[in-house]
């Protein structure tokens, strides 16, 4: 069984017992959250596709980690003008452990 959920404008395949890394969500480590934007649910041969969401289905997940990704460096250089700018960015993310896919 798996579900396709939407979080932060992106789609993720969620299977019970698995992990997904989504854009930063509010919550502390160990807190349980509910993902309500379920786009598709597949259980064996039966597939339910939402129009745009599947009604009555939620995904329960637990926050496993709040962290930031590796640094992405950007270097801007203008030749012959002594302009050099080095900047970096670390995007925050949340790792979720999928506990269950519940159909109401």
C-alpha positions as CSV (number, residue, x, y, z in Angstrom):
1,X,0.0,0.0,0.0
2,X,1.2,3.5,-0.8
3,X,-0.1,7.0,-1.2
4,X,1.0,10.1,-3.1
5,X,0.9,13.2,-0.8
6,X,1.5,16.8,-1.5
7,X,3.6,19.0,0.8
8,X,5.3,22.3,0.1
9,X,4.2,22.2,-3.5
10,X,5.9,18.9,-4.2
11,X,4.6,15.3,-4.4
12,X,6.0,12.4,-2.4
13,X,5.4,8.7,-2.4
14,X,4.6,7.6,1.1
15,X,4.6,4.0,2.2
16,X,4.0,2.9,5.8
17,X,7.3,2.4,7.7
18,X,9.2,4.5,5.1
19,X,10.7,8.0,5.3
20,X,10.2,11.1,3.2
21,X,12.0,14.4,3.3
22,X,9.8,17.4,2.8
23,X,10.1,21.2,3.0
24,X,10.4,22.4,6.6
25,X,7.2,21.8,8.6
26,X,6.5,23.2,12.1
27,X,6.9,20.6,14.9
28,X,9.5,19.1,17.1
29,X,11.2,15.7,16.9
30,X,8.8,12.9,17.9
31,X,5.6,15.0,17.2
32,X,2.9,13.3,15.2
33,X,1.4,15.2,12.2
34,X,-1.3,14.5,9.7
35,X,-0.9,15.0,6.0
36,X,-4.3,15.7,4.5
37,X,-3.4,16.5,0.9
38,X,-3.5,12.9,-0.5
39,X,-3.6,12.8,-4.3
40,X,-3.6,9.0,-4.9
41,X,-3.9,5.8,-2.9
42,X,-2.9,2.4,-4.2
43,X,-3.7,-0.9,-2.3
44,X,-2.7,-3.9,-4.4
45,X,-4.8,-3.8,-7.6
46,X,-7.1,-1.0,-6.5
47,X,-6.0,2.5,-7.3
48,X,-7.9,5.6,-6.2
49,X,-7.0,8.9,-7.8
50,X,-8.3,12.1,-6.4
51,X,-10.1,14.9,-8.2
52,X,-7.8,16.6,-7.1
53,X,-7.7,15.0,-3.6
54,X,-8.9,11.6,-2.3
55,X,-11.8,12.3,0.1
56,X,-11.5,10.9,3.6
57,X,-7.9,9.6,3.4
58,X,-5.1,11.0,5.6
59,X,-1.5,10.0,6.2
60,X,-0.2,9.9,9.7
61,X,3.5,10.7,10.1
62,X,6.0,11.3,12.9
63,X,8.7,14.0,12.7
64,X,12.0,12.1,12.8
65,X,14.4,14.9,12.1
66,X,14.5,18.7,11.7
67,X,17.7,19.7,9.9
68,X,19.3,21.6,7.1
69,X,20.7,20.2,3.8
70,X,24.3,20.5,2.6
71,X,25.5,24.0,1.8
72,X,25.0,25.1,-1.8
73,X,27.7,27.6,-2.8
74,X,27.2,30.4,-5.3
75,X,30.2,32.4,-6.6
76,X,29.6,35.6,-8.7
77,X,32.7,36.9,-10.5
78,X,33.0,39.9,-12.8
79,X,36.3,39.9,-14.7
80,X,38.5,43.0,-14.7
81,X,36.3,44.8,-12.2
82,X,37.5,43.3,-8.8
83,X,34.0,42.0,-8.1
84,X,33.9,38.6,-6.3
85,X,30.9,37.5,-4.2
86,X,30.7,34.1,-2.6
87,X,27.4,33.2,-0.9
88,X,26.0,30.0,0.5
89,X,22.6,28.6,1.4
90,X,21.4,25.7,3.5
91,X,17.8,24.7,2.9
92,X,15.9,23.5,6.0
93,X,13.9,20.2,5.7
94,X,11.9,17.8,7.8
95,X,12.3,14.1,7.7
96,X,9.0,12.3,8.3
97,X,8.5,8.6,9.2
98,X,5.2,7.4,7.7
99,X,3.2,5.6,10.4
100,X,-0.1,4.8,8.6
101,X,-2.4,5.6,5.8
102,X,-5.9,6.0,7.2
103,X,-9.2,5.8,5.2
104,X,-12.1,7.3,7.0
